[in-house]
Every structure is written in structure tokens, then in C-alpha cells.
Amino acid sequence: MEWYPLRLSTPVKQHVFGGRAIVEVLGRSGLPDGRVAETWEVSDVDGEVGVVADGPLAGTPLRDLVREHPAGLVGAGWSGSRFPILTKFIDGASALPVHVHADDAAARELEGQENGKTEAWHVLAAGPGATALVGVRPGVGVERLREALLAQEFDTVLERIPVAAGDTVYVPGGTIHSFGPDTLIHEIEQTSDTQQHAMPYEMADGSPVPDEQRRENVEALLRETHLGARPTVTDATVPADDDGVRRAVCCEGPYFVLHRWRCGHPVRVRREFTTAQVLTNVGPAPVVVRAGDWTGELPRASTLLLPAALGAVEVEGELDVLWGHLPG
């Protein structure tokens, strides 16, 4: 297998909470008119599997590469049925629904899924006073939580925290959460689309949820919620290294790691690795990526999946890039 950096197709979600920030703030091109809530940059979720867009592997679904070449794509010794990391841009122009993702145990027991979804939000832009709801307030029990969710009195039972550009909020599976309005994030998470939400409307189109169904949804949410689950918030501010690059660790956990590298002047840097890397350009200009004999441009608000077998890449330009990968 002659590996090279992979550009994947990116499913787009036009949910009711989205706006135009992914286009107007990040500079993403090629998106549909109207609201854009999410672009799934690297996805191996059932029904939303990314497909290689160019090069010798063009037309190949990511899942086929995972199953046929796990070591070369993901890393030596790794095994699994799906690429383990899902990444997205999410525009919370309006507040996202209050919802929960199961942890691994609940996903297997209650959803029939291989794993749950722990996630982290790296905040790229946020309006003044932006906040997120993350976790249940201490002392709130299941009965009080149920009443408040049905009444949409979320602030009486959930913790509200401030968020600002540069923050990373690590959200364990089983944590009730929402963010927005006016909040633009890059999300890294376990590959899963399992969720339960408490809202009286459908996320996709805003249509009303019948009352009986909504009560069932809230009960499902409560079964998958950990009352004691709490987020971890990290500020990615770090001093520059000798080459002028600020290399921040945004979050580290058992499922994924996220770094942000920034430099205000043109620079050429090299990164070596033994597991697949998800490289995303969140800066104001394209950057050049080199891997062996392969050279290509990574436009604004775009992503490359770097197979483990490449071993190293060089990135050149005025950098503002994110590196997502498995721990270790």
C-alpha cells in the first residue's frame, strides 16, 4: 500500500441551531446555502462514512481502509471495526439541544453499540458572555432533574460555565450538555452518533416532538446520565518554542488527544507519529503539507487524515492547525 494524506468527503448537517460561521468565520468553501450546523470532517459513523476524495484510493470508504489495513491506517497493534475518532466543525449559532451521549457501558447495554461517545469541544470563536451547560448541579437527584427537563428549566439543574476562544471543554460520556448561542467549535470524539435529548422539537428541522414521545426521550436520557459527571476545561495558551510555534495540548484522555500549533509568521515544521493523525487547518490561510513524495495544499477549514504508515509529515505556512490522534 502506497499511503498518502487522505482527503475525505464530509457529511453536512443543516440542523436548526446552525448558522453561517463555518463559511464566514472559518472560510470553508463548497458548502450549501442556508444554515450549516455541522461538517463531519473525519467520520466512520454508520450511514455517514467518509470516502477518499482523490488520489489512487479515490472512492474508497474509510471503513474499508480500516478493516483491510488497520495497522497502516490507524497504527501497529490497533484493531477495531471503525476508525476510532470522529471530528467535526459545529456552529452553535443558536443553542444546541440539551442532550446526553452514553458512555461505553451504557452504549453497549442500552443502545446495542460498540462504544459510547466522550467528546471535547475546542472553542474557535465565541461571542461575549458565551456559555455552555455541562453536567448536573451537585445535590440534584433524578426526580428533580426529570421535572426540570420536562419544564425546560435547564438552568435550575444544570451547571452553566463560561467559554471563550481557545478553551477546550472535555465532556465525558454520560454528561448532559449544550452550548451556544454564538459559539463555533472543533469537536473531537469517539466514533458514535448515539444520543438522547430533552427538547420539545426535532434537531433536524424544528418540528414538534409529541408529548408522549418527549417523555420517553427524557426517560432514555435519564437512564444514560451520570449525575456526578463533570467537564474539564483547559486554556490552550502556551509560550512559543524556539521556532516561534506555540504547541498547546488542548486535551488528553483515554480515547483521543488534541493539540493546537500556531505561529504568526511563515514556518516549516515536522511532526513524527506512530498512529493516524487528523490534521485540521483552522487558520486564516492555506498551508502546505508534505509527506514523502506527496505535496498538497490544506485550505482553510479543511482536514487531512494522515495514515500511521506515513510516519511523519511537514507543514508549512502561517500555522494554525489542530492535530487529533489516539493516545500513546
N, C-alpha and C positions, 0 to 999 in steps of 0.2 A: 504494500500500500504506500503510495506517494502522498503523504499528508501535506496539507497546506491550510492556511487560515480560512475558515468557513463562514460565508455569509448565509444566513438563513432567512426564509420567509418569516414574516412577523404578523400573526393574527392581530386584528384591531378590534377593540370593543368600544362601542358608542353608547355606553351606559348614561343614565340621566345625570350623573354627577359630573360628567366631563365638560371640558371647555376647549380652548384652542391653544393652551400653553405649550403643549409638546411641539406644535408648529411655531408659534410666535415667540416663545421664550427660548426653547432649545434649538430651534431651527431645523426640525425634521422636515424632510420633503417627501412627496409621494403619498400623503395621507388623504383620506376622503374629506369632502366638505362636511360642515356641521361639527357637532361636538365629537371629540375623541377623548375617551376616558382612559384607555389603556392601550399600549402596544406591548405585545408579548415578545420580547427580544430573543430569548432562547427558551423554547418550550418543547417539552416532550409529554404534555398533558394529553390524555385521550381526546381525540377529536380536534385537537389544536396543535398537532405535531409540526414543528418547523421542517422545512425542506431546503436542502442546499440549493442556493440560487445560481451559482456559477462554477466554472472550472470542471475538471474531469468527473466530479461527483454530482454535478448539477442534476436535480430531480430526485435525489436520494433522500428519503425521510431520515431525520435524526435518529429515530428509533431503530431503523435498520442498521445504522452505523454502530449504535450502542450494542446491539445484540451480536453483530458479526465481528466487531473489532473493539471489544471493551478495553483491552489494555492500551491499544494505540490511541483510542479516543479519550478515555477517561483517566487511565493510569494503570500501571502494573499492579496486579493483585486485586483490582476492583472487579466486582461482579454485581449485576442487577439487571432488571428488565427495562429500565427507563433511565434517561440522562437525569442525574440526581438533583440538578439545580434548575430553577425557573427564575428568569429575570424579566422585569417589566419597567416601563415608564408609566406612571399613574398621575393623571391630572385631577386633583380634587378641587375643581373649580367651585363645586358645592360640596357639602359634607357627604362623605361616604355613608352607606347604611351601617348601623350598629350591628356587628356580626361577630362570629367566632369561627375559628378553624380548629378542628380536632387535633389533639396530639397523636403520637403514633399508636398508643394503646387504644384510644377511643376510635381512631380511624379504622383499626382492624376489627374491633369488637362491634361498633355501631354502624360503620359505613361500608364494611367489606373492602376496604382499601389497604394497599401495602403499607402506606405511611400517612402521617398527618401533615400539617403544614405549620412549621415555625417559620417566621419571616422577619425581615429587617427593612426599615424604610430609611434610605439616605435622602435627606431633605435637600433638594436642589434650589428651590425658591419658595418663599413663604411671605404672605402679607403681614403687615403689622398686627401683632396680637394673635397670630395663628396658634391654634391649639390642637390637641388630639385627645380623644377619650381612650384610655388604655387601662384595663383592669378594674376590678370591683373594689369599692371602698372597704377598708377594714371594718368589721363588725356587721356588714350587710349579709344576711342569710338568703337562702333560696327563695323563701316566700316573699320577702320584701323585694328581692330582685325581680321576681316574676311580676309582681304588681306594677313596679316602676316601668318595666319593659313594655307591658301591655298599655300603660298610660302614656308612654313615650316621655317619661320623666327621667331622662338618662342622667342628668347631672346630679340627681339626688342619690344615685347608687354607684356611679362610675367615677373614676379619677380623671380629672382634666389636667393635662400638662401643657406647658408652652413648648412650641417647636420653632426653630429658626434654621435658615440655610446653613448647612454644614453639620447639623445634628444627624445622628443615626439612632433610631429607636428600634431596639431588638425586642421582638414580640413573641414569646414562647407560645406554642400551640396550647389551646385552652384558655387564651386571654381574650376577653371581649374587647373590641376596639372599633375605632373610627377615626378619621382625620378629615380636615377641611372645615370651612372653605378656603380657597386661595392658597392651596398647598400643592406643590409639584415635587414628586419623589421618584427616585430609582429604587425599585424593590428587588430584593434577592430572597429566595425562599426555597423550601423543599418543593419538589415537583408534585403538585397536588392541586385540585380545584375543589376540594371538599369544603363546604361552608354552610353555616346556618345563620339566618339573620332575623332581626326582630321588627322589621319595618312593615307598615301597612301598604306598601307599594312594591312593585317588581322593579329590581335594579335595572333591567334591560330597557324598559320602556315607560316606567312610571305608572303602569296600570294598577288598579287597586287589588290587594290580596283579600279574598273573602275572609270574614272574621273567624270562621272555624279553622280555616287553613292557617291563619296567622297564629292562633293559639297553639296549633300543632307545631308550627315553626318555632315558637318561643320555647315549648317544651323540649324540642330537639336541641335547641341552643343550650338550654339549662343542663341537659344531660352531658354535653361536651365541654362545659365551662368549669375551670378550676378557680374557685373563689380566691385563692391565695396567689394566683399567678400575677407577676409584676414585670413591667418592661425594664430594660436597661437603656439609658440614654448616654451617648458618647458624643463629645465635641471633637471634630476632626482637625482642630487647629494644632499644628506642629511646626517647629522651626525647620528651615531649609537645610538640606545636606550640603556638602561641599560643592556639588554641581549645580546648586540652586533649586533643586527639586524638593518639594515638600511631600514626603512619603508618610501618609497617615494610615493607621489601621482603624477603620471605621467600626468593625465589629468582628468578633471571633466567637465561634460556637461549635457544637458537635456536628452541625450539618453544613456549614459554609463559613467562609471568611470573605471580608470585603475590604479592599484598600482603595485609597484615592491618591493619585500622584498629580501634582500641579507644579507648573513653572511658568513664570511670566515672560520668559524670553525663549527663543528657539534653542532646543537642546535635543540631543540624541541619546537615548538610554537603552539599556539592555536588561531584559528580565529572563532569568532561567527558572525552569519549573519541571516538576515530575507528574503533575496532574493537570487535567484540562483547565484552561483559563477562559473566563468570559470577559473580554476587553470591550469597554463601552466608552465612547467619546462624549463627554458632557461639556466640552469647551466651546469657545466661540468660533473655532476654525477647524478645518480638516487636519488630520495628522497622517503621516506616512508610516506604514508598518512593513517590516522586512522579516522574512523567515526563510533562511536558506536562499534559494534562487527566486523565491516569490517576493514581489513588491507590490503593494497596493495602497490605496488611499482609504482611510476610515473617515467618512463625512461626519458632520455634526449629528448628534443624537442617533448614532448608529453603533452597531455591535458586531464583533467578530468572535466566533468560537474557535479557540486555539487548541487543537488536539494535543494531548500529553506528549505524543511521539515527536512533536517538533522540538521539544527540549528548551527552546529559547526563542525570543523574538527581540527585535529592536523597534523602538517607536521614536519618531522624530517630529518635532514641531513645537509650538507653544502649547504645552501639555495641560490638559485637564481630563484625566482618564480614570476610570474605575476598573479594578481587577477583582473579579469574583472567582472563587475556587473552593474546592473541598479542603477541609482542614488537614494539616500534616504536610 
